[in-house]
Amino acid sequence: MNKIFKYTAIATILLSLGSCTLIEPLDENLQGEDRLNNDPIFAEGLLLNGYEGMPNQYSFSDVATDDAVSNVVNNYRLMATGEWNAQNAFSSRWGQYEQILFVNNFLEVIENVSWKRDSVTNQLFRERMRGEAIALRGIRHFWILQEHGGKSTSGELLGIPYISEVLSFDADFNIPRLGFKETVARINTDLEEALEYLPMDWDGDLAKRPSRYENIDSERYQFVFGATQDGRVSGRIIKAIQAKMNILAASPAFLNGLGDNYQKAANILGDLLNDNGGVAGLDPEGLTNFYDFPNGTRAFPEVLWRENVYSSAWVEEANFPPSLNGNGGVNPTQNLVDAFPMLDGTPFSTSHPDYDAANPYTNRDPRLALYVLYNGNDLNGRIINTGVGGGSDEVDKVQGKSTRSGFYMKKLVAPDLVISNDGSTTTTEKMNIYLRYTDLYLLFAEAANELGGPDNIVDGMSARSIIGAIRARAGVGQDNGDSYLMGITSKEDMRNLIRNERRLELCFEGYRLYDLRRWGILNTIPNVKGAKYNGANYTLLNVEPRIYGDNANYGPIPQNEIVKFNKLEQNQGW
């Protein structure tokens, strides 16, 4: 890994160039540890850097899966078509160690900083920010593990190096990977410690405060742990990450159900979801209201962790069809379109009695029309024609702007935004999301089913009840009591349905690449197809191959790190 040493973080955030002349010494404006100790705002900058660059829903890594293609060459397109290797580790998260550097530096100086003159408040700030830093360290290691954990060249299931202290100039940077289970345990140790310092939510609720603060008065507690801190890592966020880590560990590509990770995940998620209202707590507007919401909205029941809302049009500029002055970047595939079931909840089939060859998107899961711009679908009343005669929206009409598959992405864009012909745009409010509840409900269903099948009850909920609520929210199977879901009796059939529901509900948000990998099936996905219309008839297109080897389920460690550090063992096949 890169040499992590004590002053790199300070230099990165504090160095700026002053004025200079040719005949006088440079005013270097270098800052040292003394300022960290004496300037709490300055010192907190180390902690805040730990929040930078978090994975969110706008990675568009789905173009490396069977769900989408890109109409321009980018890293994920190269990754999917055979160019992924240790020299080109396109999805690498090894750089997350930089944020770990920042929080470790912060933890080293935190006791020396005077946060407030009042000694009690000063200690509260110290403990709260210690909890944040330790939690962020665990979370960052989890994200690195998700990408780089895997079987080594010797066949051993390995995790990653765990960096829990600042490394000095003369330290040994040649650090081997821990075993996979040991890495999970180290992450969990950090997350458990952080829970001792942090509230479940940033609402200042004295009834839910950690036990160590039970004698703190309301005014001080509200000041340090109140709503003004919303957006920082909290106890609820930590528990969600713990659940996701246990699901990862239990998945087929890793421990494959051995041990108690599914049970741990189910128990943690059961508590979180019941605190959210259980099955009934699934946000009825959660299909779209996390990306398409009125300006000024600040309440998002679907969203567990997010950044601040900001104004932008970049997603629309990148993905609107060219007729709407966009660049049509992410193109859903026919493979994904076929994954949306019929309206009655049964899997899509051309032999279904409700299938209409002239109108193949009618009598389908309503989420299809919400998430995919297919031929004849509209965006805020603006009809999109991707077939012959569709102008710039036609398949492969304008390189780098038109769809390659016959479909455009509708999810994640604001339908009423306007990009004018001169390139000027209206803007809309957006937010980067790190955790949302639908993901957690689906993970609970996965864990509960793996533990005991469709009707296994954990904390009052089952896989069947969760999936039923998700499909009911979408409007699927409502005329027949969702007979397809109710007819499932085996763990295997329910597993397939849960995986498909994750595919649909979370499409284009960056989940599928990591789902396919932890399920151990990225190397089995088919080549992707599209559709081109000529009137009412369409022809299936072979759009792009999917070239993944048996090594694809475990991402490579960047080769330059392997070359620098001989104790760092590469994943198998890279």
N, C-alpha and C positions, 0 to 999 in steps of 0.2 A: 504494500500500500504506500501512498505518498508519505514522506516523512512528516509525522505529526509532532510538532514541537511547540514549546510553550508560548513563544511570542508571535506565532503566525497569525493567530486570531486577532491579537491586538493590532498588529500591523495592517491586517486586511480591512478592518473597519475604521481605523483611526488615522491612517497615513493620508495626508493631503499635501500638495505642493504649494508652498508659499511663493511670494514674489521673489524674483531673483534678478541680478544684473550680471554682466560679464566680469566685473572687477571686485565683487564682494562675495563672501561665502554664501552658499545657499541657505535660505531660511527653511530648514527641512520640516519643521513643525512635527517632529516625532513625539509620540506620546508613550509614556511608560506605565508601569504598574502603580506608581504613586497616584496618578490621576484616577485609575480604577478604584483605588481605595477611598479617594476623597470626593468623587463625583458619582453619586448613585445612578443618575440618568445615564452617564457614560458607561458605568459597569453593567447596567441592565441591557445595554446594546449587545453584549455577548449572549445573554439569554435569548433576546429577540431574534438574533441570527439563527438560533436553533429552530425557529418557526419557518424559516425561509425555504422555498422550493419543495413544498410537500406535494406528493402525488395527488392529483385531483381529476375531476371528470373530463377535463379537456385534453388528455393525452392523445386521444384518438388512436390508441393502440389496436383497436378493433380491425384496422386495415391490415394487421398482421395475422388475422384469424380468418375464419370462413364467413364472417358476417359483413365484411366491407372491403373495398379496394380504394386506393387513392388515384386521382387522375393526374398526379405528378409524382415523380420519383422522390421518395423520401426514405428515411431509415427503416420505417416499419414495412414499407413495400419491398425494400431490399432484403429485409429479414425474412419475409414470407416466401421469397422466390429464390432462396438458396445462397444468399450472400452473407448469412449470419455466421460469424466465427469469432474466435477469441481476439483476433486483431480488430474486428469490427463488432464489438459487443454492443449492438445498437440499443438494447434495453437495459444496459448496465445501471445499477444503483450504487456502484462502488463510491461514487462521489458524495454519497450521504455521510461518509465518514467526516467530511468537512464540518457538517453541522454538529456531529458528535464532538469534534474538536472544540467548537465554541462552547457547548454546554459543560464540557469537562473543565475548560478554562474558567468558566463562570463559577463552577462548584469549588474551584480552588481559591477564589478570591472572596466568595460570598460572606464569609465570617469576618472579613476585615473591613467591609463597607458599612458605613453608617447610613442606614436607610431612612430613619426618622429619629428625631431627638428624644421622643418619648420611648423609654426602654422596652415597654410592653409592645407597643406598635412596631418598634424596630424589630423585635424578635418575631412577630407575626409575619412581617414582610420577608424576613430571612427564611422562615420555614416554608411559607407559601412558594417562594421562588425556588427554594431547594427542591420542593416537590415537583414543580414544573420542569426543572432541569433534569431531574432523575427520570421523570416520565418520558420526556422528549428523547433522552438517551435510549431508553428501552424501545420506544416507538421507532426511532430511526434504525436500530438494529433489527427490528422486526421487518421493516421494509427491505433492508439489505438481504436478510435471510430469505424473504419471499422470492427474491430474484436469483440469489446465488447459492442458496442451500441445495445440496444434492449429493449424489453418489460420486465419490472420487475415482481416480484412475485405478485404485486398489479395490473398488467396490464398496468401500465403507461409506455409510450415510453421514455426511459431514454438515456442519453449520458454517459459521463464519468466525473470524477473529472478533473478540469482544473487547472493546477499548473503554475502560472505565476510569482512566486517569490520564493526566497530561503527561506526555512523553517528553523527556528532556533531550537536549541536543545529543548527549552521549548515550541515550537509551538504545536498546536492541530493537530495531524496527522489524526484524525478521520474525514475525509472530505467526505461528501456525493456526489453522482453523480448529475450532472446538468441534467435538462431536455434535450431531444435530440435536440430540436430546439435551446435552449440556447447554447448548446455545439457547434453546427454549427455556430452560431453567434459569439461566442468567437474565434473560429478558424479563421473565416473570418476577424474579427477585427485585429488579428495579421497579417494575410496575407496582408490586405489592408495597414496597417502601413508599413510593409516591402517594399511594392511597392514604397513608397515615397523615399526610400533610395537606391534602387537597379536598375541597368539598365535592359532593356529587354534582352540584350545579352552582353557577355563579349568581346566586339569587340572595345571598345573605341570610338564608333561612336557618335560624338557630336550632330548629328541631332536627336538621339534617347535618349539623356540623360534625366533623371528626371529633372523637372523644378527647383528643389532646387539647381541644379548645373549649371544653365544656364550661370552664370558669371565666371565659373571656366575655366582657360586657358587650351588649348589642351594638353600641356605637362603634367600638373598635372593630368588631367582627364585620359589620357592614362596610366599613371603610376599606378593609383589606380584602374581603371576600365577596363583595357585593356585585351588582349587575354591571358596574363599569369594567369589570375584568372579563366579561363575556367574550368568547372567542379563544381564550387561552385553554390549555388542556385541563380537564376536570376529571373528577372521579368517574363520571359516567362515560367519558371518552376512554379512559384507561380500561374500564371493564369491557367496552366494546372491542378494543384492541386485543385484550386478553382472549376474548372469545374467538376473534378472527385468527389469532395465533394458534389456538388449540384446534380449530378446524383445519388449518394448514397442516399441522403436525399429524392429525389423524387421517388425512387424505391418502388415497391410494399410492401416489408417487412418493410418499414419505413413510409414515409408520403403518399405513394401511389398516387402521382400526385397532392395532395392537396398543395396549395400555388404556388409560382412562381419559384420553383427550376429548373424545366425543362427549363423554359424560360431563366433563368440566365445561365444555363449550355450551352444552344444553342447559346446565345449571346457571351459568352466568347470564346467558341470553334469556332464560326463563325469568330471572329477576328483573332484568332490564325491560323486557317486553311487558311483563305484568305491571311494572311501574309506569308504563306507557299506556295502560288500559287493556293489555292482553290482546286477543284477536280483534276485539272491538276498537282497539287503539290505532289500527292501521288507518293512516290518513286518507279519507275518501278522495281528496284532491291530489294525492301523491303521485299520480301518473304524470303530471306536468308542472305542478306549482313550484317545483324547485328550480325551474329554469324559465318558465313563462308566467310572470307575476306582475301585477300592476306596480308602476313606479311608486315608491314610498312604502311598499309593503316591507315589514320587518319581522313578521311572525311566520315561521316556516315549520309547522309540526312534523313534516317529513324529514327535516334536516337535523342531524345530531351535532355536527361540527362543520364549520364553514369559516371562510374569510369574510371580511367586511364587504358589503355590497358596493359595486362600482359601476360606472356608466361606460359602455363600450358598444361597438358594432362589429368587433373583429370576427366573432363566430359566424355571423351572417355574411360578412364580406368574403370569408373563406369558403362558405358552404351553400349559399343561395345559388339556385340555378342561374346560368348566364343571362337568361331573359330578364332576370330581376337584378342584373348587374353584380352578381356574385361570381365566385370562382369554382363553384361546384365540387369542392375538394373531396369530401367523403361520400363514397357511393355504396349504398347497401347492395347486397348480393341477392340473387334469386334463392340461394341457400337459406338466407335469413328469412326472406319473404315466405318461403315454404314452411318455415318453422312456426309461423302463426297459425293456430288451429282454425277450424270452421267456427262459426258463431255458436253452434251448439256444444262446443268444447271438444269435439273429436278431432284427432289429427287431420291436417289438410290432406285431401286426396281428390284427384280428378274424377274418381268413381263415386264420390259422395253425392247423394241425391240432390243436395242444394248447390252443387258446383255448376257454374254457368261458364262455359268456355269463352263466350263472348264478353263476359264480365267477371273475370277470375278473382276480382278483389271484393266482390259483393258476398254477403253471407259469411264474412270472415270476422275473426277476432277484431274488435274495434281498435285495439292498439296498433294494428297495421296501418290504418289511416292516420293515426296520431303521430307515428314515428317514422314512416317512410313515404316519400313523395314518389308514388308510382304514376304511370301514365294515366292522365285524367284526374288525378288527385289535385287538390288546390292548397294554396298557402294564403290564408286570409282572403279567400275568394278569387285568387289569381290562379287560373287553371294551368297546369304544367303538362305539356305534351312532349314525351321523350321519344316518340316514334317518328316514322318517315313524315316529313313535312313539319316537324316540330321546331324548325329553325335552330338556333344555337343550343337549345335544350336537347336536341336529338342525340342519340348515342354516337359518341366519337366525332361529333361535328366540328368542334373547335378544340384543338389539343390544349390540355392544361386548364380547360374551363368546362367542357361538356362531360356528362357522365360517361363512364366506360361500361356500366352495367345495365343502364336503362332505369336507374333509380337515383334519387337524391335523398340526402338525410333531412328529415323534417324535425326530428327530436333535437332538443338543445338550442334551436334557433327561435328568435322572437318573430312570430308570423306577421305581425303588423309593422315591422320595421321597414323603412323605405331607403333604398340606395338609389340616388338620382343618377341620371345619365352622365352628369358631370363629375361623378364620383363622390359628391357630398352625401352625407347620410344623416338620418336621425339616429339617436342612440337609445339604448335601452339598458336597464339595470341588470346586472349579472352578479353571480358570486361563485367563487371556487369552493367546491364541496369536498370534504374529506371523508365524511361518514353520513350515511342516511339510513333511515329505519327499514326501508324495504329490503335492503341488503341483509340486515340483521334478522328480519322475519324469515327470509329464505334460508339463511344459515341455520337458524333454529330448526326449521323443517328438515333440513339435510341431516343435522345431528340426531334429532329425534327419530327419524326414519332409520338411520344406520344403527341406532341402539335397539330398536324393537319393531320396526315396520310402520305402516301408514297410521295406525291407530294407537301407537305407543304414547301414553300421556306423560308429559313432563311439565310440572307446574301448571296443570290445568289445560295444556294445549297439546296438540298433536300435529304431525305433518299434514294430515288431511284437513284439519280445521284451518291451518295457516294457508295452505294452497287454495282451499275453497274460498277464503276471504279475499285473497289476491286476485283470483279469477273473477269473483263476483264484482269486485271493484272495477275490473276492466270491462264488465258486461258480457263475460263468456259463460255459456251454459245456463243462462237464466230462465230459459223457457222450458227446460227439461230437468231442472234440479241438478245440472251438471252431471248427467248420468255417466259420462266417461270417467270423471274423477271418482264418483261413488262406486264404480265398478272395479276400481283397482284394489287388488287384495295382496299383492306381493311387494316385498321391499324393493325388488329389482325394478318393477314397473313404476313404483312411486319415485324411485331414484331418477329414472329417466324423465319423468314429468317435472320433478323439482329442477333438474338441470335445464330443461327447456324453459321453464318459467324464469329462471335466472337469466337465461339467454335473452328472453323477450323484455323483461322488466328493466334490465340493466344495460340494454344494448347501447353501444357507442360511448359508454362511460368508462371504459378501460378495465372492466372486470373480466371479460371473457378470456383474454390471453392468459391471465393467471389462473382462472378456473380450469381451462383446458390443461394447463401444465400440472396443477396439483392433482387433477384427476388422472394424469398420466396418459392423455390421449391427444396432445397437440400434434404428435407425429402421425396421427391417423386421420386428420381432417381431410376432406376431399378438395379437389380443385374447385375454384369458385366459378359460378355461372351468372349470367345476366339474361335480359330479355329485350328484344327489339320489336316494336309494333309496326305493322303496316295495316292501317285501318283497325278492324276488330281482330285481326290475326297477329300472332306474335311468334317469333323464332327464338329458341334458346341459344345463348351465346356462350362460348368458352372464353371466359374473360382473363383468367390468370391462374397459373398453377400454384399449388401449395407444396413447397419442397422443405420438409422437415425430416431430419433423421431421428434415430432412436435416442439421441442425446438431447433432443429439444426440450424435454420437460424440466431440465435443470440448466439455467442460463450460465454461460461461461464467465469466469473471472477474467477481466481484461488481461491480455497476454503480457503487457508491459509490467503489470504487477507480479506475474509469475516469474518473469525474467529477473526482476529486481530482488525477489525474496524467495529463496529456494525452499523454505519451510512451508510456503503457501501452495497447497496441492490443488491442481486444476480439477474441475468436474470431468467425469467420464465422457470420452468422445470428443473433447475439444482440444 
